[in-house]
Amino acid sequence: MAWLALERLDGPASPRLRARRFAAGRLTFGWSDCTTSRQGSLRLEGTAVEDYTRHLVGNEWVRGSGGEYESINPFTRSAWAVHTHASEADVSRAVAAARSAFPAWRQTSGYDRARLILRLADLMERDIDRLAELETRDNGKIVRENKNQIAFAARIYRFFAGLADKLNGETKPLDNYDTVDYTVREPLGVCALITAWNSPLQLLANKLPPALAAGNTAVIKPSEFTGVSTLALGELILEAGFPPGVINVITGAAGAGAALTSHPDIDKISFTGGVETARLIAANAAAHMTPATYELGGKSANIIFPDADLDRAIPGAVAGIFAAAGQTCVAGSRLLVHADRYDEVVEAVAKRAQLVRLGDPMDPQTQMGPLAHSGHLTRVQRAIAAALEDGARLVTGGTAPPGLHDTLFMAPTVFADVTSDMRLAQQEVFGPVLAVQQFRTDSEAIEIANGTGYALASGLWSSDITRAHRVAKELRAGTCWINTYRTSAAQAPFGGFRNSGYGRERGTDGILEYTTTKNTMIDLSTAVRDPFVLGR
Ligand code: NDP
């Protein structure tokens, strides 16, 4: 069956409710007439809105003072959680809490820091079902995938915990026999960690544990669309026993992010999001020379050579673009196919696209949920309109799936005969929209693959080991997958360059982003040096 029917979709006019409970405990989600639940959250007929109007600052839950906003469940299209924006004063309080926690945390042994990080990983695994469900309500991604990503997040916490007591410096043999020289890796201080809405806890796992393991403290701001799971993580941070101020969580929209990243007492920014936002942050950061890591978007090429095993390459192409409804930075959104296999591949991919099961993201059978929010759906629709206008051939999709009009669903969409000058070949869509391009030679494939402003990821499918490595060497991207796509590992560094950002996350490279090198020199001689010439 092509589409799963949705049994219930509340329209935008469905009853909204403001629960006004202000406390750290968990809140219930219920269906009943207007009553107060045992835990104190209000309910109205229809949907209960859970109260998340709290920030974690210095291990205290405090209310944000910048006004309220709601988080909309993209599947039901009803408000389901309410948050508060962090005002500039709230941001300053969170930064001050992180600053005052820094000296003691920096001096805490790597072993003891690791124990807390490991405890947090254990708690995430204990609560994995709840955390995954919260993320699904916020971003509409299928709960199976959110659970998988949170399990991966816990793995990344453990990887960085393992590095906390292994940040060795070096001793340097100098020209001068009498001078001893050694380096140490020092933490930077207070880190601002900003995540996008597609995978809040997994993206945070690339930032928080390396920052903590290296001895930094943190202020976290998730996207306004998906703040709940990070606040739920805050509960686990308290339970794990981190000292006050080591990890702080604020919520809010762009204003809160701007206040945080332009704060003079921030020592490091780690940002995941779009390139336009990154440019704004970079401009703010320039005022204080704040170092930053930027994990941005992509327009990644997934290349099928004529000698590819299509039984693996076709699912690889589908995974590349339709997993998470294409809302992944590494989406293989450009499929480059050799002319000899072109028609066959276009037909097979389109057929697979039509079989994707769309529906309730909480249902374990569902393969694709709705897009994350209405503004994003509009952006995807505009990209589809632009592709049609530029002359790309629509093979399947392009609209809401049958029976799902007036929802946030977009059918898995395949455009063929795309050329590099089309907007679909150049601009990130961040949705389930595939651009298929044809090539005839290896060098043409490389030229097309490298012909965008992005350089995040790439993939290629070939049975010829020489060709695979030769082409991989020429692809301009931070990651190159051969005969696989979208595979991740805690040990493997991840990140891009050009408009895809800079810096690396995960792997040993990932922790170095949160350190600076200090060099120390000791003169063992008793000689008095000439003060007017450079000592060597
Ligand atoms: P945005 O750039 O809109 O937002 C990212 C984060 O920045 C959000 O928390 C956002 O808050 C915050 N923000 C917005 N404006 C500012 C500002 N002026 N100063 C500081 N922070 C600000 O990206 P999206 O959330 O829409 O995410 C989609 C993008 O993220 C895509 O380009 C995607 O490719 C990229 N991405 C990259 C990944 C990678 O690892 N390379 C992984 C995942 C996504 P708010 O949402 O509240 O406005």
Residues whose N, C-alpha, C, O or C-beta is under 5 A from the ligand:
A	BS01	NDP	I194 T195 A196 W197 K221 P222 S223 E224 F225 G252 A253 A254 G257 A258 T261 T272 G273 G274 V275 T277 L280 E295 L296 G297 G298 C329
